[in-house]
Amino acid sequence: MAKVEVYTKFLCPFCTRAKALLTKKGAAFEEHDITLGGAGRSEMIARSGGRQTVPQIFIDGVHVGGSDDLAALDRAGQLDPMLAA
């Protein structure tokens, strides 16, 4: 199974939606809560090419994007193969 990382903030509905989709797919994920900013937020921005919104999702180190991007991958049939890698 692929390594999945999700940068989130407390009470973020987009984060909740992304995590729900990953859970539905049976994917374990590592959550990085950046509610209070700090080094985790700086790391997320650097890894995501400057994106500052949450969630930011990475699968096996590849930046997937946010919640809408994750859902689009699923609709296109591309998410399952990424998670199975």
Gaussian input, Z-matrix of N, CA and C with variables (Angstrom, degrees):
# hf/3-21g

backbone

0 1
 N
 C     1     B1
 C     2     B2     1     A1
 N     3     B3     2     A2     1     D1
 C     4     B4     3     A3     2     D2
 C     5     B5     4     A4     3     D3
 N     6     B6     5     A5     4     D4
 C     7     B7     6     A6     5     D5
 C     8     B8     7     A7     6     D6
 N     9     B9     8     A8     7     D7
 C    10    B10     9     A9     8     D8
 C    11    B11    10    A10     9     D9
 N    12    B12    11    A11    10    D10
 C    13    B13    12    A12    11    D11
 C    14    B14    13    A13    12    D12
 N    15    B15    14    A14    13    D13
 C    16    B16    15    A15    14    D14
 C    17    B17    16    A16    15    D15
 N    18    B18    17    A17    16    D16
 C    19    B19    18    A18    17    D17
 C    20    B20    19    A19    18    D18
 N    21    B21    20    A20    19    D19
 C    22    B22    21    A21    20    D20
 C    23    B23    22    A22    21    D21
 N    24    B24    23    A23    22    D22
 C    25    B25    24    A24    23    D23
 C    26    B26    25    A25    24    D24
 N    27    B27    26    A26    25    D25
 C    28    B28    27    A27    26    D26
 C    29    B29    28    A28    27    D27
 N    30    B30    29    A29    28    D28
 C    31    B31    30    A30    29    D29
 C    32    B32    31    A31    30    D30
 N    33    B33    32    A32    31    D31
 C    34    B34    33    A33    32    D32
 C    35    B35    34    A34    33    D33
 N    36    B36    35    A35    34    D34
 C    37    B37    36    A36    35    D35
 C    38    B38    37    A37    36    D36
 N    39    B39    38    A38    37    D37
 C    40    B40    39    A39    38    D38
 C    41    B41    40    A40    39    D39
 N    42    B42    41    A41    40    D40
 C    43    B43    42    A42    41    D41
 C    44    B44    43    A43    42    D42
 N    45    B45    44    A44    43    D43
 C    46    B46    45    A45    44    D44
 C    47    B47    46    A46    45    D45
 N    48    B48    47    A47    46    D46
 C    49    B49    48    A48    47    D47
 C    50    B50    49    A49    48    D48
 N    51    B51    50    A50    49    D49
 C    52    B52    51    A51    50    D50
 C    53    B53    52    A52    51    D51
 N    54    B54    53    A53    52    D52
 C    55    B55    54    A54    53    D53
 C    56    B56    55    A55    54    D54
 N    57    B57    56    A56    55    D55
 C    58    B58    57    A57    56    D56
 C    59    B59    58    A58    57    D57
 N    60    B60    59    A59    58    D58
 C    61    B61    60    A60    59    D59
 C    62    B62    61    A61    60    D60
 N    63    B63    62    A62    61    D61
 C    64    B64    63    A63    62    D62
 C    65    B65    64    A64    63    D63
 N    66    B66    65    A65    64    D64
 C    67    B67    66    A66    65    D65
 C    68    B68    67    A67    66    D66
 N    69    B69    68    A68    67    D67
 C    70    B70    69    A69    68    D68
 C    71    B71    70    A70    69    D69
 N    72    B72    71    A71    70    D70
 C    73    B73    72    A72    71    D71
 C    74    B74    73    A73    72    D72
 N    75    B75    74    A74    73    D73
 C    76    B76    75    A75    74    D74
 C    77    B77    76    A76    75    D75
 N    78    B78    77    A77    76    D76
 C    79    B79    78    A78    77    D77
 C    80    B80    79    A79    78    D78
 N    81    B81    80    A80    79    D79
 C    82    B82    81    A81    80    D80
 C    83    B83    82    A82    81    D81
 N    84    B84    83    A83    82    D82
 C    85    B85    84    A84    83    D83
 C    86    B86    85    A85    84    D84
 N    87    B87    86    A86    85    D85
 C    88    B88    87    A87    86    D86
 C    89    B89    88    A88    87    D87
 N    90    B90    89    A89    88    D88
 C    91    B91    90    A90    89    D89
 C    92    B92    91    A91    90    D90
 N    93    B93    92    A92    91    D91
 C    94    B94    93    A93    92    D92
 C    95    B95    94    A94    93    D93
 N    96    B96    95    A95    94    D94
 C    97    B97    96    A96    95    D95
 C    98    B98    97    A97    96    D96
 N    99    B99    98    A98    97    D97
 C   100   B100    99    A99    98    D98
 C   101   B101   100   A100    99    D99
 N   102   B102   101   A101   100   D100
 C   103   B103   102   A102   101   D101
 C   104   B104   103   A103   102   D102
 N   105   B105   104   A104   103   D103
 C   106   B106   105   A105   104   D104
 C   107   B107   106   A106   105   D105
 N   108   B108   107   A107   106   D106
 C   109   B109   108   A108   107   D107
 C   110   B110   109   A109   108   D108
 N   111   B111   110   A110   109   D109
 C   112   B112   111   A111   110   D110
 C   113   B113   112   A112   111   D111
 N   114   B114   113   A113   112   D112
 C   115   B115   114   A114   113   D113
 C   116   B116   115   A115   114   D114
 N   117   B117   116   A116   115   D115
 C   118   B118   117   A117   116   D116
 C   119   B119   118   A118   117   D117
 N   120   B120   119   A119   118   D118
 C   121   B121   120   A120   119   D119
 C   122   B122   121   A121   120   D120
 N   123   B123   122   A122   121   D121
 C   124   B124   123   A123   122   D122
 C   125   B125   124   A124   123   D123
 N   126   B126   125   A125   124   D124
 C   127   B127   126   A126   125   D125
 C   128   B128   127   A127   126   D126
 N   129   B129   128   A128   127   D127
 C   130   B130   129   A129   128   D128
 C   131   B131   130   A130   129   D129
 N   132   B132   131   A131   130   D130
 C   133   B133   132   A132   131   D131
 C   134   B134   133   A133   132   D132
 N   135   B135   134   A134   133   D133
 C   136   B136   135   A135   134   D134
 C   137   B137   136   A136   135   D135
 N   138   B138   137   A137   136   D136
 C   139   B139   138   A138   137   D137
 C   140   B140   139   A139   138   D138
 N   141   B141   140   A140   139   D139
 C   142   B142   141   A141   140   D140
 C   143   B143   142   A142   141   D141
 N   144   B144   143   A143   142   D142
 C   145   B145   144   A144   143   D143
 C   146   B146   145   A145   144   D144
 N   147   B147   146   A146   145   D145
 C   148   B148   147   A147   146   D146
 C   149   B149   148   A148   147   D147
 N   150   B150   149   A149   148   D148
 C   151   B151   150   A150   149   D149
 C   152   B152   151   A151   150   D150
 N   153   B153   152   A152   151   D151
 C   154   B154   153   A153   152   D152
 C   155   B155   154   A154   153   D153
 N   156   B156   155   A155   154   D154
 C   157   B157   156   A156   155   D155
 C   158   B158   157   A157   156   D156
 N   159   B159   158   A158   157   D157
 C   160   B160   159   A159   158   D158
 C   161   B161   160   A160   159   D159
 N   162   B162   161   A161   160   D160
 C   163   B163   162   A162   161   D161
 C   164   B164   163   A163   162   D162
 N   165   B165   164   A164   163   D163
 C   166   B166   165   A165   164   D164
 C   167   B167   166   A166   165   D165
 N   168   B168   167   A167   166   D166
 C   169   B169   168   A168   167   D167
 C   170   B170   169   A169   168   D168
 N   171   B171   170   A170   169   D169
 C   172   B172   171   A171   170   D170
 C   173   B173   172   A172   171   D171
 N   174   B174   173   A173   172   D172
 C   175   B175   174   A174   173   D173
 C   176   B176   175   A175   174   D174
 N   177   B177   176   A176   175   D175
 C   178   B178   177   A177   176   D176
 C   179   B179   178   A178   177   D177
 N   180   B180   179   A179   178   D178
 C   181   B181   180   A180   179   D179
 C   182   B182   181   A181   180   D180
 N   183   B183   182   A182   181   D181
 C   184   B184   183   A183   182   D182
 C   185   B185   184   A184   183   D183
 N   186   B186   185   A185   184   D184
 C   187   B187   186   A186   185   D185
 C   188   B188   187   A187   186   D186
 N   189   B189   188   A188   187   D187
 C   190   B190   189   A189   188   D188
 C   191   B191   190   A190   189   D189
 N   192   B192   191   A191   190   D190
 C   193   B193   192   A192   191   D191
 C   194   B194   193   A193   192   D192
 N   195   B195   194   A194   193   D193
 C   196   B196   195   A195   194   D194
 C   197   B197   196   A196   195   D195
 N   198   B198   197   A197   196   D196
 C   199   B199   198   A198   197   D197
 C   200   B200   199   A199   198   D198
 N   201   B201   200   A200   199   D199
 C   202   B202   201   A201   200   D200
 C   203   B203   202   A202   201   D201
 N   204   B204   203   A203   202   D202
 C   205   B205   204   A204   203   D203
 C   206   B206   205   A205   204   D204
 N   207   B207   206   A206   205   D205
 C   208   B208   207   A207   206   D206
 C   209   B209   208   A208   207   D207
 N   210   B210   209   A209   208   D208
 C   211   B211   210   A210   209   D209
 C   212   B212   211   A211   210   D210
 N   213   B213   212   A212   211   D211
 C   214   B214   213   A213   212   D212
 C   215   B215   214   A214   213   D213
 N   216   B216   215   A215   214   D214
 C   217   B217   216   A216   215   D215
 C   218   B218   217   A217   216   D216
 N   219   B219   218   A218   217   D217
 C   220   B220   219   A219   218   D218
 C   221   B221   220   A220   219   D219
 N   222   B222   221   A221   220   D220
 C   223   B223   222   A222   221   D221
 C   224   B224   223   A223   222   D222
 N   225   B225   224   A224   223   D223
 C   226   B226   225   A225   224   D224
 C   227   B227   226   A226   225   D225
 N   228   B228   227   A227   226   D226
 C   229   B229   228   A228   227   D227
 C   230   B230   229   A229   228   D228
 N   231   B231   230   A230   229   D229
 C   232   B232   231   A231   230   D230
 C   233   B233   232   A232   231   D231
 N   234   B234   233   A233   232   D232
 C   235   B235   234   A234   233   D233
 C   236   B236   235   A235   234   D234
 N   237   B237   236   A236   235   D235
 C   238   B238   237   A237   236   D236
 C   239   B239   238   A238   237   D237
 N   240   B240   239   A239   238   D238
 C   241   B241   240   A240   239   D239
 C   242   B242   241   A241   240   D240
 N   243   B243   242   A242   241   D241
 C   244   B244   243   A243   242   D242
 C   245   B245   244   A244   243   D243
 N   246   B246   245   A245   244   D244
 C   247   B247   246   A246   245   D245
 C   248   B248   247   A247   246   D246
 N   249   B249   248   A248   247   D247
 C   250   B250   249   A249   248   D248
 C   251   B251   250   A250   249   D249
 N   252   B252   251   A251   250   D250
 C   253   B253   252   A252   251   D251
 C   254   B254   253   A253   252   D252

   B1=1.4582
   B2=1.5250
   B3=1.2988
   B4=1.4576
   B5=1.5262
   B6=1.3229
   B7=1.4679
   B8=1.5272
   B9=1.3350
   B10=1.4590
   B11=1.5279
   B12=1.3396
   B13=1.4530
   B14=1.5217
   B15=1.3307
   B16=1.4597
   B17=1.5285
   B18=1.3150
   B19=1.4618
   B20=1.5188
   B21=1.3336
   B22=1.4574
   B23=1.5294
   B24=1.3317
   B25=1.4618
   B26=1.5231
   B27=1.3209
   B28=1.4598
   B29=1.5315
   B30=1.3209
   B31=1.4726
   B32=1.5305
   B33=1.3093
   B34=1.4672
   B35=1.5310
   B36=1.3504
   B37=1.4708
   B38=1.5331
   B39=1.3199
   B40=1.4665
   B41=1.5283
   B42=1.3234
   B43=1.4607
   B44=1.5178
   B45=1.3115
   B46=1.4596
   B47=1.5191
   B48=1.3221
   B49=1.4641
   B50=1.5350
   B51=1.3096
   B52=1.4685
   B53=1.5272
   B54=1.3283
   B55=1.4574
   B56=1.5241
   B57=1.3281
   B58=1.4646
   B59=1.5304
   B60=1.3195
   B61=1.4683
   B62=1.5305
   B63=1.3205
   B64=1.4662
   B65=1.5240
   B66=1.3189
   B67=1.4582
   B68=1.5281
   B69=1.3299
   B70=1.4644
   B71=1.5286
   B72=1.3314
   B73=1.4664
   B74=1.5247
   B75=1.3348
   B76=1.4586
   B77=1.5169
   B78=1.3181
   B79=1.4559
   B80=1.5244
   B81=1.3080
   B82=1.4606
   B83=1.5209
   B84=1.3289
   B85=1.4577
   B86=1.5181
   B87=1.3173
   B88=1.4553
   B89=1.5221
   B90=1.3187
   B91=1.4594
   B92=1.5205
   B93=1.3255
   B94=1.4588
   B95=1.5304
   B96=1.3141
   B97=1.4637
   B98=1.5235
   B99=1.3217
   B100=1.4713
   B101=1.5322
   B102=1.3339
   B103=1.4599
   B104=1.5278
   B105=1.3065
   B106=1.4599
   B107=1.5314
   B108=1.3252
   B109=1.4622
   B110=1.5151
   B111=1.3075
   B112=1.4603
   B113=1.5068
   B114=1.3352
   B115=1.4647
   B116=1.5271
   B117=1.3257
   B118=1.4691
   B119=1.5144
   B120=1.3134
   B121=1.4676
   B122=1.5257
   B123=1.3205
   B124=1.4688
   B125=1.5209
   B126=1.3201
   B127=1.4655
   B128=1.5237
   B129=1.3447
   B130=1.4666
   B131=1.5214
   B132=1.3202
   B133=1.4672
   B134=1.5218
   B135=1.3122
   B136=1.4689
   B137=1.5206
   B138=1.3138
   B139=1.4648
   B140=1.5210
   B141=1.3303
   B142=1.4696
   B143=1.5242
   B144=1.3052
   B145=1.4637
   B146=1.5210
   B147=1.3336
   B148=1.4545
   B149=1.5134
   B150=1.3089
   B151=1.4735
   B152=1.5185
   B153=1.3331
   B154=1.4603
   B155=1.5202
   B156=1.3261
   B157=1.4598
   B158=1.5237
   B159=1.3200
   B160=1.4659
   B161=1.5188
   B162=1.3040
   B163=1.4563
   B164=1.5286
   B165=1.3003
   B166=1.4501
   B167=1.5164
   B168=1.3330
   B169=1.4596
   B170=1.5190
   B171=1.3374
   B172=1.4582
   B173=1.5158
   B174=1.3322
   B175=1.4613
   B176=1.5110
   B177=1.3340
   B178=1.4709
   B179=1.5240
   B180=1.3200
   B181=1.4605
   B182=1.5105
   B183=1.3303
   B184=1.4655
   B185=1.5233
   B186=1.3176
   B187=1.4584
   B188=1.5212
   B189=1.3321
   B190=1.4615
   B191=1.5208
   B192=1.3344
   B193=1.4563
   B194=1.5113
   B195=1.3173
   B196=1.4564
   B197=1.5157
   B198=1.3128
   B199=1.4590
   B200=1.5299
   B201=1.3287
   B202=1.4661
   B203=1.5260
   B204=1.3298
   B205=1.4700
   B206=1.5259
   B207=1.3343
   B208=1.4555
   B209=1.5318
   B210=1.3340
   B211=1.4668
   B212=1.5283
   B213=1.3237
   B214=1.4589
   B215=1.5304
   B216=1.3310
   B217=1.4659
   B218=1.5239
   B219=1.3275
   B220=1.4586
   B221=1.5265
   B222=1.3357
   B223=1.4772
   B224=1.5285
   B225=1.3258
   B226=1.4711
   B227=1.5279
   B228=1.3451
   B229=1.4569
   B230=1.5170
   B231=1.3209
   B232=1.4671
   B233=1.5241
   B234=1.3189
   B235=1.4648
   B236=1.5348
   B237=1.3113
   B238=1.4683
   B239=1.5298
   B240=1.3498
   B241=1.4666
   B242=1.5277
   B243=1.3229
   B244=1.4765
   B245=1.5230
   B246=1.3307
   B247=1.4591
   B248=1.5188
   B249=1.3165
   B250=1.4654
   B251=1.5243
   B252=1.3112
   B253=1.4760
   B254=1.5060
   A1=108.24
   A2=115.79
   A3=122.60
   A4=111.40
   A5=115.42
   A6=120.74
   A7=107.72
   A8=116.14
   A9=121.45
   A10=108.27
   A11=115.30
   A12=121.64
   A13=108.64
   A14=115.95
   A15=121.35
   A16=108.66
   A17=116.53
   A18=122.09
   A19=107.54
   A20=116.66
   A21=121.65
   A22=111.50
   A23=114.20
   A24=122.45
   A25=107.87
   A26=115.66
   A27=122.89
   A28=110.36
   A29=116.54
   A30=125.02
   A31=114.28
   A32=117.56
   A33=121.75
   A34=108.70
   A35=118.19
   A36=119.53
   A37=112.99
   A38=117.33
   A39=120.09
   A40=110.30
   A41=116.31
   A42=120.96
   A43=110.18
   A44=116.19
   A45=121.73
   A46=110.57
   A47=116.60
   A48=120.85
   A49=111.09
   A50=117.36
   A51=120.94
   A52=110.55
   A53=116.63
   A54=119.99
   A55=111.05
   A56=117.49
   A57=120.95
   A58=110.73
   A59=117.05
   A60=120.33
   A61=110.19
   A62=116.94
   A63=119.89
   A64=110.72
   A65=116.96
   A66=121.09
   A67=110.20
   A68=117.08
   A69=121.83
   A70=111.06
   A71=115.75
   A72=121.54
   A73=111.93
   A74=116.98
   A75=120.55
   A76=113.20
   A77=116.99
   A78=121.54
   A79=110.64
   A80=115.72
   A81=120.07
   A82=106.87
   A83=116.12
   A84=118.58
   A85=110.51
   A86=114.36
   A87=122.05
   A88=107.07
   A89=116.09
   A90=120.64
   A91=110.09
   A92=115.62
   A93=122.59
   A94=107.03
   A95=116.98
   A96=121.50
   A97=108.72
   A98=116.02
   A99=120.74
   A100=111.02
   A101=116.60
   A102=121.02
   A103=111.86
   A104=116.35
   A105=120.17
   A106=113.01
   A107=116.90
   A108=120.82
   A109=111.32
   A110=115.49
   A111=120.90
   A112=113.52
   A113=113.91
   A114=121.07
   A115=111.93
   A116=117.32
   A117=120.17
   A118=112.47
   A119=116.49
   A120=120.60
   A121=110.40
   A122=116.23
   A123=120.26
   A124=111.09
   A125=115.75
   A126=120.92
   A127=110.68
   A128=116.95
   A129=121.66
   A130=110.89
   A131=116.59
   A132=120.89
   A133=110.26
   A134=116.62
   A135=120.35
   A136=111.48
   A137=116.91
   A138=120.94
   A139=112.89
   A140=116.66
   A141=120.36
   A142=113.08
   A143=117.36
   A144=119.64
   A145=113.12
   A146=116.58
   A147=120.53
   A148=115.90
   A149=117.83
   A150=119.44
   A151=110.32
   A152=115.46
   A153=120.31
   A154=113.46
   A155=117.52
   A156=120.99
   A157=110.22
   A158=115.26
   A159=120.57
   A160=109.23
   A161=117.23
   A162=125.72
   A163=111.59
   A164=115.45
   A165=122.48
   A166=105.39
   A167=115.27
   A168=121.53
   A169=109.90
   A170=114.85
   A171=122.34
   A172=108.51
   A173=115.83
   A174=121.57
   A175=107.19
   A176=115.42
   A177=122.10
   A178=111.41
   A179=115.88
   A180=121.46
   A181=115.26
   A182=117.55
   A183=121.85
   A184=108.93
   A185=116.55
   A186=120.98
   A187=109.48
   A188=115.92
   A189=122.40
   A190=110.51
   A191=116.51
   A192=121.36
   A193=110.11
   A194=115.80
   A195=121.59
   A196=113.05
   A197=115.21
   A198=122.36
   A199=112.06
   A200=116.76
   A201=120.05
   A202=111.26
   A203=116.34
   A204=120.49
   A205=110.86
   A206=116.24
   A207=120.89
   A208=110.54
   A209=116.61
   A210=121.24
   A211=110.93
   A212=117.33
   A213=121.03
   A214=110.93
   A215=116.80
   A216=120.04
   A217=110.70
   A218=115.85
   A219=120.23
   A220=110.70
   A221=116.99
   A222=120.55
   A223=111.66
   A224=116.36
   A225=120.96
   A226=112.17
   A227=117.03
   A228=119.94
   A229=113.63
   A230=117.79
   A231=121.13
   A232=113.34
   A233=117.49
   A234=119.74
   A235=112.14
   A236=117.51
   A237=120.41
   A238=112.10
   A239=119.53
   A240=118.97
   A241=112.69
   A242=117.37
   A243=120.35
   A244=110.58
   A245=116.32
   A246=120.43
   A247=111.60
   A248=117.66
   A249=121.58
   A250=112.77
   A251=116.74
   A252=120.27
   A253=112.41
   D1=144.97
   D2=-178.05
   D3=-70.91
   D4=154.18
   D5=173.74
   D6=-84.47
   D7=121.67
   D8=-177.94
   D9=-116.56
   D10=130.76
   D11=177.78
   D12=-124.18
   D13=136.16
   D14=-178.63
   D15=-130.75
   D16=120.80
   D17=173.92
   D18=-89.84
   D19=126.12
   D20=-173.42
   D21=-134.15
   D22=170.01
   D23=170.31
   D24=-132.06
   D25=154.01
   D26=179.66
   D27=-60.70
   D28=136.10
   D29=177.57
   D30=63.16
   D31=25.06
   D32=178.04
   D33=-87.67
   D34=114.91
   D35=-178.10
   D36=-66.70
   D37=-30.93
   D38=178.15
   D39=-69.65
   D40=-36.17
   D41=176.30
   D42=-64.48
   D43=-44.50
   D44=178.76
   D45=-59.50
   D46=-42.91
   D47=-179.61
   D48=-65.45
   D49=-43.45
   D50=179.92
   D51=-64.23
   D52=-44.73
   D53=179.90
   D54=-64.84
   D55=-36.28
   D56=178.33
   D57=-64.29
   D58=-41.65
   D59=179.00
   D60=-64.62
   D61=-44.74
   D62=179.03
   D63=-62.71
   D64=-40.79
   D65=178.71
   D66=-64.41
   D67=-42.73
   D68=177.87
   D69=-58.93
   D70=-34.68
   D71=179.71
   D72=-80.04
   D73=-5.91
   D74=-179.87
   D75=78.79
   D76=18.04
   D77=-177.79
   D78=-89.37
   D79=125.12
   D80=171.87
   D81=-76.40
   D82=143.47
   D83=179.42
   D84=-142.66
   D85=152.12
   D86=176.06
   D87=-97.10
   D88=123.99
   D89=-177.96
   D90=-101.66
   D91=130.69
   D92=176.15
   D93=-111.46
   D94=105.30
   D95=-179.70
   D96=-82.89
   D97=115.76
   D98=-178.20
   D99=-111.77
   D100=27.17
   D101=-178.58
   D102=-52.96
   D103=-40.77
   D104=-177.43
   D105=-94.68
   D106=9.73
   D107=177.25
   D108=77.02
   D109=-132.49
   D110=178.36
   D111=77.59
   D112=-158.20
   D113=-175.26
   D114=-61.98
   D115=-35.26
   D116=179.69
   D117=-61.96
   D118=-39.66
   D119=178.82
   D120=-67.10
   D121=-43.57
   D122=178.21
   D123=-62.00
   D124=-40.56
   D125=177.81
   D126=-61.98
   D127=-45.51
   D128=179.78
   D129=-59.54
   D130=-46.20
   D131=-178.60
   D132=-62.13
   D133=-43.04
   D134=179.34
   D135=-64.85
   D136=-44.45
   D137=-177.65
   D138=-69.68
   D139=-30.36
   D140=-174.42
   D141=-94.06
   D142=9.38
   D143=178.74
   D144=74.03
   D145=27.84
   D146=176.24
   D147=102.13
   D148=-4.19
   D149=178.39
   D150=-66.90
   D151=137.28
   D152=-176.59
   D153=-115.07
   D154=-5.22
   D155=-179.50
   D156=-88.51
   D157=158.33
   D158=176.15
   D159=-116.92
   D160=153.09
   D161=0.73
   D162=-80.70
   D163=160.06
   D164=166.92
   D165=-121.48
   D166=128.02
   D167=-170.00
   D168=-118.92
   D169=137.25
   D170=178.46
   D171=-128.16
   D172=133.58
   D173=176.02
   D174=-120.42
   D175=118.03
   D176=-174.67
   D177=50.74
   D178=41.68
   D179=176.67
   D180=80.97
   D181=-5.32
   D182=179.92
   D183=-92.21
   D184=128.43
   D185=179.91
   D186=-71.97
   D187=119.83
   D188=179.68
   D189=-91.90
   D190=-33.75
   D191=-177.78
   D192=118.16
   D193=-147.40
   D194=-177.42
   D195=-100.89
   D196=-163.47
   D197=-177.21
   D198=-61.02
   D199=-45.15
   D200=179.85
   D201=-64.48
   D202=-37.66
   D203=178.57
   D204=-65.80
   D205=-40.38
   D206=178.50
   D207=-63.56
   D208=-44.13
   D209=178.66
   D210=-63.86
   D211=-38.33
   D212=178.72
   D213=-64.82
   D214=-39.89
   D215=176.03
   D216=-61.12
   D217=-40.78
   D218=179.55
   D219=-64.41
   D220=-46.54
   D221=179.44
   D222=-60.94
   D223=-33.64
   D224=-178.76
   D225=-82.25
   D226=-2.06
   D227=179.78
   D228=77.70
   D229=16.34
   D230=-176.20
   D231=-100.40
   D232=-14.65
   D233=-176.01
   D234=-72.13
   D235=-46.38
   D236=-177.74
   D237=-56.44
   D238=-47.04
   D239=178.08
   D240=-62.02
   D241=-35.18
   D242=178.49
   D243=-65.88
   D244=-41.07
   D245=-178.36
   D246=-72.06
   D247=-28.01
   D248=-178.11
   D249=-80.48
   D250=-15.62
   D251=-175.83
   D252=-62.79

